[in-house]
């Protein structure tokens, strides 16, 4: 039998997460990319899908909820400043259309399920307009969806089971 090194529990739970840190990101311009909603407590929030890019240009979608009212109302101001719509925010007229397609940097963290049922996942903890030493989201290559033929060509049929 061959010798191998088993993957420990922490590595296994974090197999699909990126390391914590700042990443270039863009708010999805899809119809459901940013939607105004009310929280369980009746506070206004924006359910927002960010397209997050790592340094290799790979993209991942991460959903976050940006609070506009209540104890976490600072989140919307922070996001508005990072997404370069602070003046619209200050006028009190910011809506989801103002956010769609905008780019900034997001700070990713790793969140673990306290019950241990679900694997670890990336969550967005902060927004910044600039991060020293990082490229801007505009500098990253645009990721176009693959055609059905390209997707089929990427499939590997050599799986032994």
C-alpha positions as CSV (number, residue, x, y, z in Angstrom):
1,X,0.0,0.0,0.0
2,X,1.2,3.5,-0.8
3,X,2.0,6.0,1.8
4,X,0.0,9.3,1.8
5,X,-0.6,12.2,4.2
6,X,-4.2,12.4,5.3
7,X,-6.0,15.7,5.0
8,X,-6.9,17.0,8.5
9,X,-10.3,18.3,9.5
10,X,-9.4,22.0,9.2
11,X,-7.9,21.6,5.8
12,X,-10.9,19.6,4.7
13,X,-13.5,22.1,5.9
14,X,-11.6,25.0,4.2
15,X,-11.0,23.2,0.9
16,X,-13.4,25.6,-0.9
17,X,-12.5,28.9,0.8
18,X,-10.0,31.5,-0.2
19,X,-7.5,32.9,2.5
20,X,-8.8,35.9,4.5
21,X,-7.7,39.2,3.1
22,X,-8.7,41.9,0.5
23,X,-9.9,41.0,-3.0
24,X,-11.0,43.0,-6.0
25,X,-14.8,42.8,-6.4
26,X,-17.7,44.0,-8.5
27,X,-21.4,44.1,-7.6
28,X,-23.2,41.9,-10.1
29,X,-25.3,43.8,-12.6
30,X,-27.7,40.8,-12.9
31,X,-31.4,41.7,-12.1
32,X,-30.9,40.0,-8.7
33,X,-27.3,41.2,-8.2
34,X,-28.5,43.8,-5.7
35,X,-32.0,43.9,-4.2
36,X,-33.5,46.2,-1.5
37,X,-35.1,44.1,1.2
38,X,-36.3,44.4,4.8
39,X,-34.5,42.4,7.5
40,X,-36.4,40.3,10.1
41,X,-36.3,43.4,12.3
42,X,-37.8,45.6,9.6
43,X,-34.5,47.4,8.7
44,X,-33.7,48.3,5.2
45,X,-30.8,46.2,3.7
46,X,-29.3,45.4,0.3
47,X,-29.0,41.7,-0.6
48,X,-25.9,42.0,-2.8
49,X,-24.0,39.5,-5.0
50,X,-20.4,40.3,-5.4
51,X,-18.1,38.9,-8.1
52,X,-14.9,38.5,-6.2
53,X,-11.5,38.0,-8.0
54,X,-8.3,36.5,-6.6
55,X,-4.8,37.5,-7.7
56,X,-4.9,34.7,-10.4
57,X,-8.0,36.3,-11.9
58,X,-10.3,33.5,-10.8
59,X,-13.8,34.6,-9.8
60,X,-16.2,33.5,-7.1
61,X,-19.7,34.8,-6.2
62,X,-20.3,35.8,-2.6
63,X,-23.6,37.1,-1.4
64,X,-23.7,39.6,1.5
65,X,-26.3,41.7,3.1
66,X,-25.4,45.4,3.5
67,X,-27.5,47.0,6.2
68,X,-28.9,50.5,5.7
69,X,-30.7,50.9,9.0
70,X,-30.4,49.8,12.6
71,X,-27.2,49.1,14.5
72,X,-25.2,48.1,11.4
73,X,-26.3,51.1,9.3
74,X,-22.6,52.1,9.0
75,X,-22.2,49.2,6.5
76,X,-24.0,51.0,3.7
77,X,-22.0,54.2,4.2
78,X,-18.7,52.1,4.1
79,X,-19.9,50.3,1.0
80,X,-21.1,53.6,-0.7
81,X,-17.7,55.2,-0.1
82,X,-15.8,52.1,-1.4
83,X,-18.1,51.8,-4.5
84,X,-17.7,55.6,-5.2
85,X,-21.4,56.5,-4.7
86,X,-21.0,58.5,-1.4
87,X,-22.6,61.6,-2.7
88,X,-25.8,59.7,-3.7
89,X,-25.7,58.0,-0.2
90,X,-25.4,61.5,1.5
91,X,-28.4,62.7,-0.6
92,X,-30.4,59.8,0.8
93,X,-31.4,58.6,-2.6
94,X,-29.1,55.5,-2.9
95,X,-30.8,52.5,-4.5
96,X,-29.8,49.1,-5.9
97,X,-29.3,50.5,-9.4
98,X,-26.6,52.8,-8.0
99,X,-24.6,49.8,-6.8
100,X,-24.8,47.4,-9.7
101,X,-21.7,47.1,-11.8
102,X,-19.6,49.1,-9.3
103,X,-16.2,47.9,-8.2
104,X,-14.2,48.0,-4.9
105,X,-12.2,45.8,-2.6
106,X,-13.8,43.5,-0.2
107,X,-12.3,42.0,2.9
108,X,-13.0,38.3,3.0
109,X,-13.0,36.3,6.3
110,X,-13.6,32.6,6.9
111,X,-16.7,31.7,8.8
112,X,-17.3,28.4,10.4
113,X,-20.6,26.8,11.2
114,X,-20.9,26.8,15.1
115,X,-22.8,23.5,14.9
116,X,-20.2,21.8,12.6
117,X,-22.8,20.8,10.1
118,X,-21.7,22.9,7.2
119,X,-18.2,23.5,5.7
120,X,-16.4,26.7,6.3
121,X,-17.2,29.6,3.8
122,X,-16.0,33.0,2.8
123,X,-17.9,36.0,4.0
124,X,-17.5,39.7,3.3
125,X,-16.5,41.8,6.4
126,X,-15.5,45.2,5.0
127,X,-15.3,47.4,1.9
128,X,-12.5,49.6,0.7
129,X,-12.0,51.9,-2.3
130,X,-8.2,51.3,-2.4
131,X,-5.9,48.7,-1.0
132,X,-2.1,49.4,-1.3
133,X,-0.4,46.9,-3.5
134,X,-3.5,45.5,-5.1
135,X,-4.8,46.0,-8.6
136,X,-8.2,47.4,-9.2
137,X,-11.1,45.3,-10.3
138,X,-11.0,47.1,-13.6
139,X,-7.5,45.8,-14.2
140,X,-8.7,42.1,-14.0
141,X,-9.7,40.2,-17.1
142,X,-13.4,40.0,-17.8
143,X,-14.6,36.4,-17.3
144,X,-17.0,35.4,-20.1
145,X,-19.3,32.5,-19.7
146,X,-18.2,29.4,-21.6
147,X,-20.2,27.9,-24.4
148,X,-21.6,24.4,-24.1
149,X,-18.9,23.1,-26.4
150,X,-16.1,24.7,-24.3
151,X,-17.6,23.3,-21.1
152,X,-17.9,19.8,-22.6
153,X,-14.2,20.0,-23.8
154,X,-13.2,20.8,-20.2
155,X,-14.8,17.6,-18.8
156,X,-12.4,14.9,-17.8
157,X,-13.7,11.4,-18.5
158,X,-10.8,9.6,-16.9
159,X,-12.5,9.4,-13.5
160,X,-12.1,5.7,-12.5
161,X,-15.5,5.2,-10.9
